[in-house]
Amino acid sequence: MNTSNLLDKSEKKSRIMLFDDSEVDRELGCLLLEKYGMTPLPQPSPVNCLEIIASEAPDLILLDILMPVVSGIQLLREIREKYSSLELPIIMVTAKADALDVVEALKLGTNDFITKPFDHEVAIHRIQTHLIITKQFRAKVDAKELESIHAMIATYSHQINNPLCIALIHLARLTAQDKVNPDLQQIEIALRKIEALVRNTQLVLKKGSVEFEQYSEYSKTLKLKS
């Protein structure tokens, strides 16, 4: 079976994180992943795993069950507190088929198992299958978020346009009576800025996609044409 065609090679390389205390197993895993066009992210220690995951943004994790200090089961539990099985697939790697470990890992939300020494074709097929599932999930989430953003833009644009038009009409009448009033001039400048903002926001609906800008450490804003 040719599993290398399961994913479109034109897409960016999938990033696979390997948590394994064995240097030999990490190197073998990296060679296998590179052979199939993936980017390996080997990790010898599970310490600070959530920070590492957030920084490296892997598409999938290969997690050895038997590790010193922190076991794969403990690490799985920690990761699943933040990431669901659809957001970040995890495949447990084990040299022994301990039924208790298998049951516990399944309860905690592992996506699959690979037993050492593993068949390369089987391992890659399982990895690529879960990458495809996650890709489809993320596409649906992105589509839903885009739909929500478009609905929000359309709603607020409509709600802002109505009072804005009324304000501009009344401003025009006042300006006709007092053309040199600086306060009225400043009000008109402010209202025209709001009008331009609404117009630029509506362009997002025509683009069919959205771009974001970092507003603060914890929030983003829509990127609008200036």
Disulfide bonds with the S-S distance in Angstrom:
none
